[in-house]
Amino acid sequence: MAKTQLNVRVDEDTARAARERALERGMSVNRYIEELVRQDTGEAGHTFVESAADFMKQYEAVFAEEFDGGPPARAKSRVGEEPEGRREGRH
């Protein structure tokens, strides 16, 4: 994607905070601000959802084999109740 230069004026405290946060994250101030804007516009969330969908499509067969072929999920018992089958035979 082509880059466009954008000049912004901020107060010194904001500039200092941006530099510190970018340094903490190991990225440039430019990249840090770019990511903030993407998050604010929802692009990051959209990208995550697309990536998750691609992952699921790619590994669908693996998940199906693992979970559809395995034992059925156990039902959760309510507090104070014993799981089915344990009550029988107890006196």
C-alpha distances in whole Angstrom, upper triangle without the diagonal:
4,6,10,13,15,19,21,25,26,30,30,31,28,26,28,27,24,24,27,25,22,24,26,23,22,19,18,19,15,14,17,17,13,15,18,16,14,18,19,17,18,15,16,19,17,15,19,21,19,19,23,23,22,24,27,27,26,29,31,34,35,35,37,39,40,40,42,44,45,48,48,46,49,50,50,54,55,56,59,59,60,58,59,62,63,65,67,70,70,73
4,7,10,13,16,19,23,25,28,29,30,27,25,27,27,23,24,27,25,22,25,27,24,23,19,18,18,14,14,17,17,13,16,18,16,16,19,20,19,20,17,18,22,20,19,22,24,22,23,26,27,26,28,31,30,30,33,35,38,38,39,41,43,43,44,46,48,49,52,51,50,53,54,54,57,58,59,63,63,63,61,63,65,66,69,71,73,73,76
4,7,9,13,15,19,21,25,25,27,23,21,24,24,20,21,24,22,19,22,24,22,21,17,15,15,11,12,15,14,11,14,16,14,14,18,19,18,19,17,18,22,21,19,22,25,23,24,27,28,27,29,32,32,32,35,37,40,40,40,42,45,44,45,47,49,50,53,52,51,53,54,54,57,57,58,62,62,63,61,63,66,66,69,71,74,73,76
4,6,10,13,16,19,22,24,25,22,20,23,23,20,20,24,23,20,23,25,23,22,19,16,15,11,13,15,13,11,15,16,14,15,18,19,18,20,18,19,23,22,21,24,27,26,26,30,31,30,32,35,35,35,38,40,43,43,43,45,48,47,48,50,52,53,55,55,53,55,56,55,59,59,60,64,64,65,63,65,68,68,71,73,76,75,78
4,7,10,13,16,19,21,22,19,17,20,21,18,18,22,21,18,21,24,22,22,18,15,13,10,12,15,13,11,15,16,14,16,19,19,19,21,20,21,25,25,24,26,29,28,29,32,33,33,34,37,38,38,40,42,45,45,45,48,50,49,50,52,54,55,57,57,55,57,57,57,60,60,61,64,65,66,64,66,69,70,72,75,77,76,79
4,6,10,13,16,18,20,17,15,18,19,16,17,20,20,18,21,23,22,22,18,15,13,10,13,14,11,11,14,14,13,15,18,17,17,20,19,20,24,24,24,26,29,28,29,32,33,33,35,38,38,38,41,43,46,46,45,48,50,50,50,52,55,55,57,56,54,56,57,56,59,59,59,63,64,65,63,65,68,69,71,74,76,76,78
4,7,10,13,15,17,15,13,16,17,15,16,19,19,18,20,23,22,22,19,15,13,11,14,15,12,13,16,16,14,17,20,19,19,23,22,23,26,27,27,29,31,31,32,35,36,36,38,41,41,42,44,46,49,49,48,51,53,52,53,55,57,57,59,59,56,58,59,57,60,60,60,64,65,66,65,67,70,70,73,75,78,77,80
4,6,10,12,14,11,10,14,15,13,14,18,17,17,19,22,21,22,19,16,12,11,14,14,11,13,16,14,13,17,19,17,18,22,22,22,25,27,27,28,31,32,32,34,36,37,38,41,42,42,44,46,49,49,48,51,53,52,52,54,57,57,59,58,55,57,57,56,59,58,58,62,63,64,63,66,69,69,71,74,76,75,78
4,7,9,12,10,9,13,14,12,14,17,18,17,20,22,22,23,20,17,14,14,17,16,13,15,18,16,16,20,21,19,21,24,24,25,28,29,29,31,34,34,35,37,39,40,41,43,45,45,47,49,52,51,50,53,56,55,54,57,60,59,61,60,57,59,59,57,60,59,59,63,64,65,65,67,70,70,72,75,78,76,79
4,7,8,6,6,10,11,10,12,15,15,16,18,20,21,22,19,17,13,14,17,15,12,15,18,15,15,19,20,18,21,24,24,24,27,29,29,30,33,34,34,36,39,39,40,43,44,45,46,48,51,51,49,52,55,53,53,56,58,58,59,58,55,57,57,55,57,57,56,60,62,63,62,65,68,68,70,73,75,74,76
4,6,5,6,9,10,11,13,14,16,17,19,20,22,23,21,19,15,16,19,17,15,18,20,18,18,22,22,21,23,26,27,27,29,32,32,33,35,37,37,39,41,42,43,45,47,47,48,50,54,53,51,55,57,55,55,58,60,59,61,60,57,58,58,56,58,57,57,60,62,63,63,66,69,68,70,73,76,74,76
4,5,5,6,9,10,10,12,14,15,16,18,20,21,20,17,14,16,19,17,16,19,21,19,20,23,24,23,25,28,28,28,30,33,33,33,36,38,37,39,42,43,43,45,47,47,49,51,54,53,52,55,57,55,55,58,60,59,61,60,57,58,58,56,58,58,57,60,62,63,63,66,69,68,70,73,76,74,76
4,5,5,6,9,10,10,12,14,15,16,18,20,19,17,14,17,19,16,15,19,20,17,19,22,22,21,24,26,27,27,29,31,31,32,35,36,36,37,40,41,41,44,46,46,47,49,52,51,49,53,55,53,53,56,58,57,58,57,54,55,55,53,55,54,53,57,59,60,60,63,66,65,67,70,72,71,73
4,5,5,6,9,10,11,12,14,15,17,18,17,15,12,14,16,13,12,15,16,14,15,19,18,18,21,23,24,23,25,28,28,28,31,33,33,34,37,38,38,40,43,43,44,46,49,48,47,50,52,50,50,53,55,54,56,55,52,53,53,51,53,52,52,55,57,58,58,61,64,63,65,68,71,69,71
4,5,5,6,9,10,11,12,14,16,16,15,13,9,11,14,12,11,14,16,14,16,19,19,19,21,24,24,23,26,28,28,29,32,33,33,34,37,38,38,41,43,43,44,46,49,48,47,50,52,50,50,53,56,55,56,56,53,54,54,53,55,54,54,58,59,60,60,62,65,65,67,70,72,71,73
4,5,5,6,9,10,11,12,14,15,14,13,10,13,15,13,13,17,17,16,18,21,21,21,24,26,26,25,27,30,29,30,33,34,34,35,38,39,38,41,43,43,44,46,49,48,47,50,52,50,50,53,56,54,56,55,53,54,54,52,54,54,53,56,58,59,59,62,64,64,66,69,71,69,72
4,5,5,6,8,10,10,12,14,14,13,10,13,14,11,11,15,15,13,16,19,18,18,21,23,23,22,24,27,27,27,30,32,31,32,35,36,36,38,41,40,41,43,46,45,44,47,49,47,47,50,52,51,53,52,49,50,50,48,50,50,49,53,54,55,55,58,61,60,62,65,67,66,68
4,5,5,6,8,10,11,12,11,9,6,9,11,8,8,11,12,11,13,16,16,16,19,20,21,19,22,25,24,24,27,29,28,30,33,33,33,36,38,38,39,41,44,43,42,45,47,45,45,48,51,50,51,51,48,49,50,48,50,50,50,53,55,56,55,58,61,60,62,65,67,66,69
4,6,5,6,9,10,10,9,8,6,9,11,9,10,13,14,13,16,18,18,19,22,23,23,21,24,27,26,26,29,31,30,31,34,34,34,37,39,39,40,42,45,44,43,46,48,46,47,50,52,51,53,52,50,51,51,50,52,52,52,55,57,57,57,59,62,61,64,67,69,68,70
4,5,5,6,9,10,10,10,9,12,13,10,12,15,15,14,17,19,19,20,23,24,24,22,24,27,26,26,29,31,30,31,34,35,34,37,39,39,39,42,45,43,42,46,47,45,45,49,51,49,51,51,48,49,49,48,50,50,49,52,54,55,54,57,60,59,61,64,66,65,67
4,5,5,6,9,9,9,8,11,11,8,10,13,12,11,15,16,15,17,20,20,21,18,21,24,23,22,26,27,26,27,31,31,31,33,36,35,36,38,41,40,39,42,44,42,42,45,47,46,47,47,44,46,46,44,47,47,46,50,51,52,51,54,57,56,58,61,63,62,64
4,5,5,6,5,6,5,9,8,6,8,11,10,11,14,15,15,17,19,20,19,17,20,23,21,21,25,26,25,26,30,30,29,32,34,34,35,37,40,39,38,41,43,41,42,45,47,46,48,47,45,46,47,45,48,48,48,51,53,53,52,55,58,57,60,63,65,63,66
4,5,5,6,7,8,11,11,9,12,14,14,15,18,19,19,21,23,24,23,21,23,26,24,24,28,29,27,29,32,32,31,34,36,35,36,39,41,40,39,43,44,42,43,46,48,47,49,49,46,47,48,47,49,49,49,52,54,54,53,56,58,58,60,63,65,64,67
4,6,8,10,11,14,13,10,14,16,14,15,18,19,18,20,23,23,23,20,22,25,24,23,26,28,26,27,31,31,30,32,35,34,34,37,40,38,37,41,42,40,40,44,45,44,46,46,43,44,45,43,46,46,45,49,50,50,50,53,55,54,57,60,62,60,63
4,6,9,10,12,10,8,12,13,11,13,16,16,15,18,21,20,19,17,19,22,20,19,23,24,22,24,27,27,26,29,31,30,31,34,36,35,34,37,39,37,37,41,42,41,43,43,41,42,43,42,44,45,44,48,49,49,48,51,53,53,55,58,60,59,62
4,7,10,12,10,9,13,14,13,15,18,18,18,20,23,22,21,18,21,24,21,21,25,26,23,25,28,28,27,30,32,31,32,35,37,35,35,39,40,38,39,42,44,43,45,45,43,45,46,44,47,48,48,51,52,52,51,54,56,55,58,61,63,62,65
4,7,8,6,6,10,11,10,12,15,15,16,18,20,20,19,17,20,22,20,20,24,24,22,25,28,27,27,30,32,31,32,35,37,36,36,39,41,39,40,43,45,44,46,46,44,46,47,46,49,49,49,53,53,54,52,55,58,57,60,63,65,64,67
4,5,5,6,9,10,11,12,14,15,17,18,20,21,20,18,22,23,21,22,26,26,25,27,30,29,29,32,34,33,35,37,40,39,39,42,44,42,43,46,48,47,50,49,47,49,50,49,52,52,52,56,57,57,56,58,61,61,63,66,68,67,70
4,5,5,6,8,10,11,12,14,15,16,18,20,19,18,21,23,22,23,26,27,26,28,31,31,31,34,35,35,36,39,42,41,40,44,45,44,44,47,49,49,51,51,48,50,50,49,52,52,52,56,57,57,56,59,62,61,64,67,69,68,71
4,5,5,6,9,10,11,12,14,15,17,18,17,16,20,21,20,21,25,25,24,27,29,29,30,33,34,34,35,38,41,40,40,43,45,44,44,47,49,49,51,51,48,50,51,50,53,53,53,57,58,58,57,59,62,62,65,67,70,69,72
4,6,5,6,9,10,10,12,14,15,16,15,13,17,19,17,18,21,22,21,23,26,25,26,29,30,30,32,34,37,36,36,39,41,40,40,43,45,45,47,47,45,47,47,47,50,50,50,54,55,55,54,56,59,59,61,64,66,66,68
4,5,5,6,9,10,11,12,14,15,14,13,16,18,17,18,21,22,21,23,26,26,26,29,31,31,32,34,38,37,36,39,41,40,40,43,45,44,46,46,44,45,46,45,48,48,48,51,52,53,52,54,57,57,59,62,64,64,66
4,5,5,6,9,10,11,12,14,14,13,16,18,17,19,22,23,22,25,27,27,28,31,32,32,34,36,39,39,38,41,43,42,42,44,47,46,48,48,45,47,47,46,49,49,49,53,54,55,53,56,59,59,61,64,66,65,68
4,5,5,6,9,10,11,12,11,11,14,16,15,16,19,20,20,22,24,24,26,28,30,30,32,34,37,36,36,39,41,40,40,42,45,45,47,46,44,46,46,46,49,49,49,53,54,54,53,55,58,58,61,63,66,65,68
4,5,5,6,8,10,10,9,8,11,13,12,13,17,17,17,19,22,22,23,25,27,27,29,31,34,33,32,35,38,37,37,39,42,41,43,43,40,42,43,42,45,45,46,49,50,51,49,52,54,55,57,60,62,61,64
4,5,5,6,9,10,10,9,12,14,14,15,18,19,19,21,23,24,25,27,29,30,31,33,36,35,34,37,40,38,38,40,43,43,44,44,41,43,43,42,45,44,45,48,49,50,49,52,55,55,57,60,62,61,64
4,5,5,6,9,9,9,12,13,14,16,18,19,20,22,23,24,26,28,29,30,32,33,37,36,35,38,41,40,39,41,44,44,46,45,42,44,44,43,46,46,47,50,51,52,51,53,56,57,59,61,64,63,66
4,5,5,6,5,6,9,10,10,12,14,15,16,18,20,21,22,24,25,26,28,29,33,33,32,34,37,36,36,38,41,41,43,42,40,42,42,41,44,44,45,49,49,50,49,51,54,54,56,59,62,61,64
4,5,5,6,5,7,9,10,11,13,15,16,17,19,20,21,23,25,26,27,29,32,32,30,33,36,35,34,36,39,39,41,39,37,39,39,38,41,41,42,45,46,47,46,48,51,51,53,56,59,58,61
4,5,8,8,10,11,13,14,16,17,19,20,22,23,24,26,28,29,30,31,35,35,33,36,39,37,37,39,42,42,43,42,39,41,41,40,42,42,43,47,47,49,47,50,53,53,55,58,61,60,62
4,6,8,9,10,12,13,15,16,18,19,20,22,23,25,26,28,30,30,34,34,33,35,38,37,36,38,41,41,43,42,39,41,41,40,43,43,44,48,48,50,48,50,53,54,56,58,61,61,64
4,5,5,6,9,10,11,12,14,16,17,18,20,21,23,24,26,27,30,31,29,31,34,33,33,34,38,38,39,38,36,38,37,37,40,40,41,45,45,46,45,47,50,50,52,55,58,57,60
4,5,5,6,9,10,10,12,14,15,16,18,20,21,22,24,25,29,29,28,30,33,33,32,34,37,37,39,38,36,38,39,38,41,42,43,47,47,48,46,48,51,51,54,56,59,59,62
4,5,5,6,9,10,10,12,14,15,16,18,20,21,22,24,27,27,26,28,31,30,30,32,35,35,37,36,34,36,36,36,39,40,41,44,45,45,43,45,48,49,51,54,56,56,59
4,5,5,6,9,10,11,12,14,15,17,18,20,21,22,26,25,24,26,29,28,28,30,33,33,34,33,31,33,33,33,36,36,38,41,41,42,40,42,45,46,48,51,53,53,56
4,5,5,6,9,10,11,12,14,15,17,18,20,21,24,25,23,25,29,28,27,29,32,33,35,33,32,34,34,34,37,38,40,43,43,44,42,43,46,47,49,52,55,55,58
4,5,5,6,9,10,11,12,14,15,16,18,20,23,23,22,25,27,27,27,29,31,32,34,33,32,35,35,35,38,39,41,44,44,45,42,44,47,48,50,52,55,55,58
4,5,5,6,9,10,10,12,14,15,16,18,21,21,20,22,25,24,24,26,29,29,31,30,29,31,32,32,35,36,37,41,41,41,39,41,43,44,47,49,52,51,55
4,5,5,6,9,10,11,12,14,15,16,20,20,18,20,23,23,22,24,27,27,29,28,27,29,30,30,33,34,36,40,39,40,37,39,42,43,45,47,50,50,53
4,5,5,6,9,10,11,12,14,15,19,19,18,20,23,23,23,24,27,28,31,30,29,31,32,33,36,37,39,43,42,42,40,41,44,45,47,50,52,53,56
4,5,5,6,9,10,10,12,14,17,17,17,19,22,21,22,23,26,27,29,29,28,31,32,32,36,37,39,42,42,42,39,41,43,44,47,49,51,52,55
4,5,5,6,9,10,11,12,15,15,14,16,19,18,18,20,23,23,26,25,24,27,28,28,32,33,35,39,38,38,35,37,39,40,43,45,48,48,51
4,5,5,6,9,10,10,14,15,13,15,18,18,18,19,22,23,26,25,24,27,28,29,33,34,36,40,39,39,36,37,40,41,44,45,48,49,52
4,5,5,6,9,10,13,14,14,16,18,19,19,20,23,24,27,27,26,29,31,32,35,37,39,43,41,41,38,39,42,43,46,47,50,51,54
4,5,5,6,8,11,11,11,14,16,16,16,18,20,21,24,24,24,27,28,29,33,35,37,40,39,39,36,37,39,40,43,45,47,48,51
4,5,5,5,9,9,8,11,13,13,14,15,18,19,21,21,21,24,26,27,31,33,35,38,37,36,33,34,36,38,40,42,45,45,49
4,6,5,8,10,10,11,14,15,15,16,18,20,23,23,23,27,28,30,33,36,38,41,39,39,36,36,39,40,43,44,47,48,51
4,6,8,9,10,12,13,14,16,17,19,20,24,24,24,28,30,31,35,37,39,42,41,40,37,38,40,41,44,45,48,49,52
4,6,5,6,9,10,11,12,14,15,17,20,21,21,24,26,28,32,34,36,39,38,37,34,34,36,38,41,42,44,45,49
4,5,5,6,9,10,11,11,13,15,18,19,19,23,25,26,30,33,35,38,36,35,32,32,34,36,39,40,43,44,47
4,5,5,6,9,10,10,11,14,17,18,19,23,25,27,31,34,36,39,37,35,32,32,34,36,39,39,42,43,47
4,5,5,6,9,10,10,12,16,17,18,21,24,26,29,32,35,37,35,34,30,31,32,34,37,38,40,41,45
4,5,5,6,8,10,10,14,14,15,18,21,22,26,29,31,34,32,31,27,28,30,31,34,36,38,39,42
4,6,5,5,7,9,13,13,14,18,20,23,26,29,32,34,32,31,27,27,29,31,34,35,37,38,42
4,6,6,5,8,11,13,15,18,21,24,27,30,33,35,33,31,27,27,28,30,33,34,36,38,41
4,6,6,6,10,11,12,16,19,21,24,28,30,32,30,28,25,25,26,28,31,32,34,35,39
4,5,5,8,9,9,13,16,18,21,24,27,29,27,26,22,22,24,26,29,30,32,33,37
4,6,8,8,10,14,16,19,23,26,28,31,28,26,23,23,24,26,29,30,32,34,37
4,7,9,11,15,18,21,24,27,30,31,29,27,23,23,23,26,29,29,31,33,37
4,6,9,12,15,18,21,24,27,28,26,24,20,20,21,23,26,26,28,30,34
4,6,9,12,15,18,21,24,25,22,20,16,16,17,19,22,23,25,26,30
4,6,9,12,15,19,21,23,20,18,15,14,16,18,21,22,24,25,29
4,6,9,12,16,18,20,18,16,13,13,16,17,20,21,24,25,28
4,6,9,13,15,17,14,13,9,10,12,14,16,18,21,21,25
4,6,10,13,14,12,11,8,9,12,14,16,18,21,21,24
4,7,9,12,10,10,8,10,14,14,15,18,21,21,24
4,7,8,6,7,6,8,12,12,13,16,19,18,20
4,6,5,8,9,11,15,14,14,17,20,19,21
4,6,8,10,13,16,15,15,18,21,19,21
4,7,10,13,15,13,12,16,18,16,17
4,7,9,11,10,9,13,16,14,16
4,6,8,6,7,10,13,11,14
4,6,6,8,10,13,13,16
4,6,7,8,12,12,16
4,6,6,9,10,14
4,6,8,8,11
4,6,6,9
4,6,8
4,7
4
